[in-house]
Amino acid sequence: IDKKNYLKVYPLSELCWDGDMTKMNVISVSSGSTGQPFFWPRDIWQEKEVDHLYELTMREFFDVDKRHSLVIIAFAIGMYIAGPFTFASLLRIGQKGYPLSITTPSNDISAVLRVVENVGKNFDQVIIGGYPPLVKDIIDAGVRESIDWSSFNTKLFFGGEGFSEKWRDYVHARLGAKSDLATTINMYGTADAALLGIETPVSIAFRRAVASNNKVLQSVFNSERLPSIVTYNPLMKYFEKLEDDNLVFTSSSGIPLIRYRIGDVGGVVGYENIKKTVDSVGGGLVSVLTKFKKKHTNWKLPVVYLFGRDDFTVQLYGANVYPENIKEALEDKRISGLVSGKFILTTKHRNNMTPLLDMKIELSSGIIGEKSMMTLIKKAIVQTLRKRNSEYEVIYQTINKKAEPIVHLLPYAHKDFKIHIKHSWVHKTKV
C-alpha cells in the first residue's frame, strides 16, 4: 500500500483504528510528494515505541543515567512531528528519574547558542538534536563565537536526512569529539510512522568500515553509494525489500500500515552478515565495540539501509523542495517568457560541507541570460517557495539567504536538457 492507493482513497477517520480518530492522542502533519499536507493521527502505542527507542539511545550511547544532561531540541516546534514528538518523549523519559533537563529553542541558531552559553556549564554534557545541516550550522556558528564545544562534552542526534562519514568526521573535529561511535547518532523517522530506526555503535561501525570500499559497497548494497544505515527492531517495525529495491514496512501506527511503501530505496541486512562484513574488511566488529565501551549492550539486531526517496524531491536542511513549487515560480508572468519551463534541481555542498540548493534553468530560445534576469528569476523562486512550501518557509526564517538557491541560466537546447525518454527534474547527489 502507499499514499495513492490507500491514504488518499479513504476518509482520514476511516483509516484510523476502529474508524475512530477521537481515540488518537496527537495529530501531526507532513507534506506529500506534491507538497500537499497530510495529517497523521497517532496513538499511545506509537508513543511508547518511540519512548523505548529514545531511552535506549540516551542511556546506552549518551549515558544520561550517569551524567546530568541538558538536551537542546533544535527541531522545528509546530505541527511537524520531529520537534514536538522528541520533546514529549524526552520529557516522559526524564520523569522516570533520569537526570535530564530539556529546552526547546526550536531551529533558531542564535537561541541555541544563548542556551549553551548561559546554561550549558551547569551540566555534565550538552546534547543537541536537529536536522543535520542545521546542527552543523549551530556548531560552526559556535566556533565563530569562540564556544569550546569540547568543554561542554557535546553530543548530537539527528533526524530528517542522511550524511556522509566525511561529514560526521568534520562535525566530530569541530566538537573535539573522543568517540567515533557515540558522539553523533542519526535517526530514521517519518511523520508516517514516527521513529523507524536509530543508528547504534554497531550500525555506525558497519557503515564506517565499508564507507570507502566500493567493492564491498557493491557487494552488500548493490551500489557504490553509501546509504544511511540504522538499527531497527522487527517487533516494532517490520521491513521488507521489494524486487524494485523499494522498502516497505508494517507498523502499528495511528493509521495501520501494512507493507507500506514510503518511497525509500534500500534493503535490510541481518546481524550475522553485518559482523561478517566488518570482520572481512579488518578490525572486527567485536574488537571495535570493545574499544567503544566495555559494557556495551550488543542487541544483535538487523539494520535497514536506505538511499533516500525515489520520488522527485530534494532536501535542504530537512525541508522537502518539490519540482511543482519551481514550476509554479517559472510560470510567473514576469519571467514566463524568458524561460522554457525546464529546470534541474539538486542539493550540493559548499567546501565547508554546508548544503545549498542548486538550480539549472533553461532559457527560452533566443534569450540571453543576464544578471538582472537571474536576480528576477531567483526572487520569484524564493517568493513561491516561501508561499507554497511551509517546510521551506520554516528553514528560510531560520537561515535566511542561505536557503536561497544558486541559479544557473543555460541557453536553450543546452546538453544538460537533452531529453531521452522524459525530462528529469531532479538530480540526486551522493550523500
N, C-alpha and C positions, 0 to 999 in steps of 0.2 A: 504494500500500500504506500501511497505518497500523498502529498497535499492535493494534487489534481484529482485523483480518483477516490479520495476518502475525505480529507478535511474540508474541501470546498464543495462537496456533494451534499452534505447533510447539515442541518441547523446545529449550531455550536452546542446547545444544551443536549441534543440527542447524542452527540459524540461522547459526552461525559458518562462516567459510570452510572448505571441505572437511569440514564437520561435526565439527571437532576444536577444542574450546575450549582444549585444553592448549597450542595454538600462540599463544594470546593473551598479550600482555605484562602487561596490567593489567585489572582489573575494577572499574568504578565503579558507583555506584548512583544512581538517580533515583526520584522518586515520580511515579506515573502520575496520570491525571485523577481517580482516586478516592482517591489518597493511598497506594495500594499500591506498594511498591518494585519497581523493575525493574532487573535487573543488566545492565550494558553492558560486554561484553568489548571490548578494542581491541588493535590490532596495531601493529607498528613503523611501517607506512606512515602511520597516523594521527598517530603521534608526530612523524614527520618533517615532515608538513604543518604542524602547529602550531608546531614549531620554526622553520620558514621564516617564518611569519606574525609570530611574536613577534620574531624577529631583525630583520625589516623595520621593525616598529613601533618597537623600541627604538633602532635605528640611524638610521632616516630621520627620525623625529619627536622623539626624545629625545636624539639624539647620544651614545649610550652608547659609541660607538667613540672619541669625543674627550674625554669627561668621566668622571671617576671617579664612579660612580653607586651609591647604596645603594637597593636595591629592597626595599620592605616589602610582603610579601604578607599582606593583611588578609582574603582569602577564608578561609572555614572550612576547616580542615585535618581530613580524615577520609576517609570513603568517597566523599564527593561529589567531583565532577570538578574544580571550579574551583581550589581551593587546591593539591591535590597535582599536578595537571596543570601549573599555572603554575610551581610550584616546580621540577618536574622539567625543564620546557622551558628555563627561565631558567638553571638550573644547567648544562645542556648548552651553552647559548649562552656563558655565562661561561667555560666550559672551553675554548672556541675561542680565547680570548685577549683578549676584551673586558674592560676594567677595571670589572667588575661584581661587586658583593657583594650577597648576598641574606640576608634574615632573615624568619622566619615566625611572627610573634606571633599569627597567625590573626585572628579578628574580635574581639579583646579591645582595646577602645579605649584603656584605661589602659596596656596593654603597648605598643601602637603609639607612644603619646606618650613613654613612657620610652625607647624605641629612638631616637626623633627627638632628644630632649634630650641623651641620653648618647653617641650615636654619630654623629648626622647631620652635625655640624660637620667631621668628617673627610673629607667627600666634596664634590664639586663640585655635586652635586644629589641630592635625595631623591625617589624615585618610589614612590608608594603605589598599590597595586591592590586593588580590592574591590568589593562591591556599592555602587552609587551612594549610596543613603541612608546606609549605614554610613560610607562615606568622608566624606560631608558631616558626619556627626556627629563624626568624628575631627577634621576641620578646625575645626568650631565649638568643640569641646572644647579644642583647642589655642589658639584665640584667647582663650577664657576663662582659660586658664592663661598668657597673655601670650607664647605662642610666635609669633615673627615668621616666618611661613611663607615670605615672600619672601627671607629671609636664607638659607634652605635651597634656594632655586631649585627649589621643589616642583613636581613633575609628577604627574598622576594618570591611571590607566587603570581602566576599569570593565568589569563584565560582570553579567548577570543580569536587567537590565531597562532600559528607556529612560528618558529625562528630557527636559524642555523646554530650549529655548535660554535661557529666562529662568533656569532652574535652573543652567545652565552659567555664565551671567553672574554669578550670585550666588556660585558657588564661585570663579570667577576673581577676583572682587573681594576675597574673603577671603584668597586666596593672594597678592594683589598681582601677578597674572599680567601678562606683557607681550604674550603671543601668544594670539590667539583660536583659532588653528588647530593649535597644537602643545603645548598645556598639558594638555588633557584629551582622552583617546581612549576611546571606548566600543567594546566588542567584542560580537559576536553569537555566543554559544556555547551549547551544549546537551550534556547527557550523551549524547544520541543519536548525535552525530557530532562532538563536540569543538568546535573553533573554525570557525565557518562564514564569518565575515567580520569586518572591522575598519573602524572609522572612519579616514579619512585626511583630510589637508587639503582634498582635492577634495570628499569627501562632506560634510565639515563646512561648507565654503564654500557648497556647494549647499544644504544644509539651512538655514543662516543667511540665505541670500539669499531663500528662499521662506517662511521661518517665519511672517511676519506678513502675507503676501499671500494672502488667502482665494481670490482669483480664480485665482492660479497654482496653489495647492494643489489646488483643484477640477479644474483642467485637467490637472495632471500625475498626481495621485494619486486623482482622483475622490472626494475627501473634503476637508472643511475642517479635518480633524485633521492635525496634523503627525506623520508617522511617524518611527520610528528609521530611519536611512539608513546603510548600511555598504557599503564596497567588498568585492567578492569576486572570486576567481579561478575562472573557469568550468572550468579544467583540474583544479581540486581539488574544488569543489562546484558542481554544475550546477543552477541554479534555474529553475523554470518557474512561471508563474501560471496557475491553473485558471480556468474560467469563473465559479466562485463566489467568486473573489478569494482562494482559499486558495493558499498556497505549497507546492510540492513540490520536493524536491531529490534528486539522485543523488550518492552518496558511497561511496568505498571505505573503509568503516569496518570495525571488527572483525566486525560483522554487516553484510553487503552491504545497502545501502539503495537501492532503485531506484524513482525517482519517489515518494519517501517523503513522506507528508503528516504534518507535525509538529503542525499545528493553528494555525500563524501565518497571519494575513491580511495580504496585501501584494502586491508585484509587483516587477518589475525595470525599470531604466532604463539604456540604453546611454550610453557616454561622450559621444557627439556630442549627444544630447538633454540631457545634464547641462550641457554647455558652452552650448548654445543657450538653455537656460532661464536660467542665471545671467547670460549676456550680455544677455538681454531685460529683466531687472529692474534693470540698472545695475551698473556696476563692472567686469564682465567677469571670467571665470574666470582667464584668463592673468595679468591685472594683479593679481588677488587673490593668486595663488600666487607671483608675483614679489615682492610685498611680504613674503610669508611667509618665503621662503628662496630665495636666488639660485640655488642648485644643486639645488633640489628635483627629485626624480625623479617625473615625471608618468607613471604607468603606463597611463593612458587605459583603465582597466578599468571595467566596469559596476558599478552599485550595486543592492543589493536593499533594498527598503523594507518595513517591517512595522509593523502597528498592534497586534500582540500576539496572544495565543492566542485562538481562538474558542471555547475550552471554558469551563466555569463555574468559573473560579478568579480570585482576586485575589492580588496580591503585596504583601508587607510586608518591606522590606529584603532582597529576593531570595527570601524563603520563600513558597512557594505555600500559600495558605489555601483549603481546599475546603469547599463547602457541606455535604458529608457530615459533616465534623467538627462544624459548628454544629448540624446536625440532631440528631446524637447528644447534644450538650450539652443541647439543649432537651427531649430525651426523659428527662432526669434526673428521677427520681421526686419530687425536692424541688420541681421547678418545672413539670413537665409539665402540671399542672392550671391553671397560671397563664397559659400562652401557647397560641396557636393552632397553633404549629409553623411559621408562615410568617415569613420574615425577608428583609431586603435587605442584601446585603453589598457594601461598596465600600471603596476606598482613597482618602483625601483628604489634604490637606496643611495644616499649620498656617501661620500668617503667615510663619514663618521657613523655610518650604519643607520642614519635617520631616514625613515621612509618618505617617499614623495609620490604624488600622483602624476603620471606621465601620459600625455595625450598627443598622438599624431592625428592631424586633421587634414583631410583632402580639400583643396580649394576647388572652386568651380573652374571650368575650362576658360582659359584666357585671363584669369585673375592672378595677379602677382602679390605675394604676401608682403605686407608692410608692418612695421612695429605698431602703428596706431590700430591697424586691423587686428593684430594679435591681442592687444590690450582690450579691445572691444569684445572679442570672442571670449577671452578669459573671464571678463567681467560677467558676461551673460551666463557662462557655465557656472560660475560661483553663485550667482544670484539664484539660478534654477535649482542647484543642489541644495542650497540653504532653505529654499522654499518647499521643495518636494521631498527631501530626504531628511527626516528628523534625526537619524543617526549621525549624518554628516554635520548637521547644524550643531549638535552637541559637541562634536570634535572641533568645529570651527570656533565656537565660543571659547574653547579651551586653548587652542594653539594658534588661532587667527591665521595670519598669512601663510604659515607653514602648511596649512591644509589646502591652500590654493594650488591648482595644477601647473605643471610646466607644459606649455603649449608649443607644439612644433607645427608650422603651416607648410604642408608639402604640396607641390604642384599637381594639377590634375593628371591622372593616369600614372602616378608615381609607382615604382615597382612594389612598394610596400602595400599597395592597394590592389594588386593583381588578384582577381577572384578566380579560384579554382572551381569549387562547387557552390559555395556561398561565402559571403564576407564574414571574416572572423572579427567580431567587435572587440573581443578581449584576448590579450596575450598574457598567459600566465608566466611568471618569472620563478626561478628556483628560489626556494626558501633556505 
